[in-house]
């Protein structure tokens, strides 16, 4: 496998682009009509604008979904310091029992993004 790129439904493509690119530091991978691909290192994510979000995905399409990203060679504490005031923090940075150092933020549609450094 070359990579895995989950595709998630979003209600506002511009708000999602701002969150992933401006807040989390992803780069645009591609943009085609109502679909935007973003990437950060080897992590890729496809953001797909739905035609009628309220009808197709409800008020909170990301409810119950967490994307867990493990960063390699990144100072996770410095990264968290740069993100925490610009995103809705679900769980502050902490060491987990399995050894990872992790924090979790929510994107505009409620998807939880857990950012980790392996312990």
N, C-alpha and C positions, 0 to 999 in steps of 0.2 A: 504494500500500500504506500502511495506517495504521501498522502495526508488525509485527514478527516476534516470536513468542513460542514458542521451542523448548519442547517437553514432554519431560521426562526421568523415567525410572523411579527411584524411591528405595525404600530398605528400611525407613526410619523417618521418617515425615513430621514428627514433633516435632523430631527431631535436625536434619533439614534446615531446618525453620523457624527453629530457634535459630541455625544457622550463617548462613543468608542474611539474616535480620532482625537478630539480635543482634550478629553478628560483622561482616558486610559492610554493614549499614545499609539493607537493602532494606525496603520496607513491604509489608504484605499487600495484595494487589490483590483477591483473592477466596479464599474457603474453602468448598468444597462437598464433603461426604462425605470421600472419600479423596484429594482433589485440592486443592492449594493453589497459588494464583498469587501471585507476588511481583514487585515492580517497584522499579527504581531509576532515576529520570529516565525516559528513553524505553526503557530495557531492561526487558523482561518475560520471566519464566520460569515455566513451569508444572511443578510437582513432583507426580508421580503415584505414590501408594503402590501397590505391586503386592500382589496377594493372597498369593502365595507367592514371596518374593524369591529364595530359594535355587533353586527350580525354574525360575522365569521369567527371572531376570537374573543368577544366579550370585552369587558372593561380592563381586565388584567391578563393579557395573553401569557405572560411569563409566570403566572402564579404556580408555584411548586416546582419550577425548573431552575436548576443550578448548573452553570458551566464552570468547571474546575480547571484552572489553567496553572500549570507549573512553570515558573520562570527559572531559567538557567543563567547563572552569572549576573543576576540583577540584585542590587541592594534592596531587598524587599521593604525594609524600614523606610528608606529614602523614597521609594516609589509610593508607599502608603502615605507618607507625609505630603507628597505632591497631589494625591488624589482625594484624601479624606474630606477636605473642605469644599470640594467641587462635585461630590457625588453623595448619594444617600447611603451612608454606612449601615449595613445590616448587622455586621459583627466586626468589632475592632480587631486590629492585629493581635495575634496570640499564638503561642506554641501549642500544638495539638499533641495528644497522647501518642500518636503514631510517628511523631517527629517533625512534621511539616510546620512551618511558620506561615499562618494564613490570615487573610482578612477577606471580608465579603461586602460587596456593594450591590446596589440594585440599579438596573438601567431604567430608562423612561417607561418601559412596558412591564416592569416588575421582574424581569429575569434576574436571578441572583448570579453575580460573577464572583467566584472565589479565586483569589490570586494567592499562589503559594510558592514557597521556596522549600524544596525537599530538605528534610533534616538529616 
